[in-house]
């Protein structure tokens, strides 16, 4: 993930084909015709794979395949699609499964973002000596988001681990608040998927901080 180290905030942006109906995403945002989009989103698993390919073809930045990973076969699939990093969700896996999948992914040269939601999951994740930990601010039981979740868990994570704060970011002051606490990597999906112009929304949320001073942890 060395390519992601910058002086400004890191943005991890989501392409969610399955949200096209909910958020009225225009396929043109992703270089798709209406006809292509109809085929792409007809089949959810195929849609996920197609979006990874499109992201890889569109950018030279690292690509995260963000979905439920439960089998090592998905690592080979991810590699074939051009993904650089996969997501392992602590709450979705037994500790032994998490450890095994984490090790296998690293052996294949994939980076791993381990997602946590609470202090217990942080301890589980840290037992694997990860380079990346994602703190999901969304309560998976109520689906409410609370960015303070990241701040509450931050002091339990060593400084050498890159923390990605996930979900709940819609305003500049929220991003600024995280950066003053030494968090500079953001996974943002909903705010951009709801926007008429995702690129403009990205600039609005982060652009003013690109050259700003960053506080370290």
HELIX and SHEET records of a PDB file:
HELIX    1   1 UNK A    2  UNK A    4  5                                   3    
HELIX    2   2 UNK A   17  UNK A   19  5                                   3    
HELIX    3   3 UNK A   20  UNK A   23  1                                   4    
HELIX    4   4 UNK A   27  UNK A   30  5                                   4    
HELIX    5   5 UNK A   34  UNK A   40  1                                   7    
HELIX    6   6 UNK A   44  UNK A   58  1                                  15    
HELIX    7   7 UNK A   73  UNK A   81  1                                   9    
HELIX    8   8 UNK A   90  UNK A   92  5                                   3    
HELIX    9   9 UNK A   95  UNK A  107  1                                  13    
HELIX   10  10 UNK A  119  UNK A  126  1                                   8    
HELIX   11  11 UNK A  148  UNK A  154  1                                   7    
HELIX   12  12 UNK A  172  UNK A  180  1                                   9    
HELIX   13  13 UNK A  190  UNK A  193  1                                   4    
HELIX   14  14 UNK A  198  UNK A  206  1                                   9    
HELIX   15  15 UNK A  207  UNK A  209  5                                   3    
SHEET    1   A 7 UNK A  10  UNK A  13  0                                        
SHEET    2   A 7 UNK A 185  UNK A 188  1                                        
SHEET    3   A 7 UNK A 162  UNK A 166  1                                        
SHEET    4   A 7 UNK A 132  UNK A 136  1                                        
SHEET    5   A 7 UNK A 111  UNK A 116  1                                        
SHEET    6   A 7 UNK A  85  UNK A  89  1                                        
SHEET    7   A 7 UNK A  64  UNK A  65  1                                        
END                                                                             
